[in-house]
């Protein structure tokens, strides 16, 4: 099964967000910005949703790791 570029960007961003939440990767290791920027060109509403999820995840990550 082949994924469209849009599906691939969405999958990569969702997996990166999951990895940050689980603590298996740091935000700087996930390459989310690249995939979000590519997704913005293809599907802006999904970009907005995933960007909001990513921002919330970053906020949780920073709060958790400041202690």
C-alpha positions as CSV (number, residue, x, y, z in Angstrom):
1,X,0.0,0.0,0.0
2,X,1.4,3.4,-1.0
3,X,0.8,6.5,1.1
4,X,0.3,9.9,-0.5
5,X,2.7,12.6,0.6
6,X,-0.1,14.1,2.7
7,X,-0.7,10.8,4.5
8,X,3.0,10.4,5.1
9,X,3.4,13.9,6.6
10,X,0.4,13.3,8.9
11,X,1.7,9.9,10.0
12,X,5.2,11.3,10.7
13,X,3.9,14.2,12.8
14,X,1.5,12.0,14.8
15,X,4.2,9.5,15.4
16,X,6.6,12.2,16.5
17,X,4.0,13.7,18.9
18,X,3.4,10.2,20.3
19,X,7.2,9.7,20.8
20,X,7.5,13.0,22.7
21,X,4.5,12.1,24.9
22,X,6.0,8.6,25.7
23,X,9.4,10.2,26.3
24,X,11.2,8.1,23.7
25,X,12.4,11.2,21.8
26,X,13.1,14.8,22.5
27,X,11.3,17.4,20.4
28,X,14.5,18.4,18.6
29,X,15.0,14.8,17.5
30,X,11.6,14.4,15.8
31,X,11.9,16.6,12.7
32,X,8.3,17.7,13.2
33,X,8.9,21.2,11.7
34,X,9.9,19.8,8.3
35,X,6.8,17.6,8.1
36,X,4.4,20.3,9.3
37,X,5.8,22.8,6.8
38,X,5.3,20.3,4.0
39,X,1.8,19.5,5.2
40,X,0.8,23.2,5.3
41,X,1.2,23.4,1.6
42,X,-1.0,20.3,1.0
43,X,-3.7,20.5,3.7
44,X,-3.8,23.6,5.8
45,X,-6.7,22.7,8.1
46,X,-4.9,19.4,9.1
47,X,-1.7,21.4,9.6
48,X,-3.5,23.7,12.0
49,X,-4.9,20.8,14.0
50,X,-1.6,19.0,14.2
51,X,0.3,22.2,15.1
52,X,-2.1,22.8,18.0
53,X,-1.5,19.2,19.2
54,X,2.3,19.6,18.8
55,X,2.2,22.9,20.8
56,X,0.2,21.3,23.6
57,X,2.6,18.3,23.7
58,X,5.6,20.7,23.8
59,X,4.0,22.6,26.7
60,X,3.5,19.3,28.6
61,X,7.1,18.2,27.8
62,X,8.6,21.4,29.1
63,X,6.5,21.4,32.3
64,X,7.5,17.7,32.9
65,X,11.2,18.3,32.3
66,X,11.6,21.5,34.3
67,X,11.3,19.7,37.6
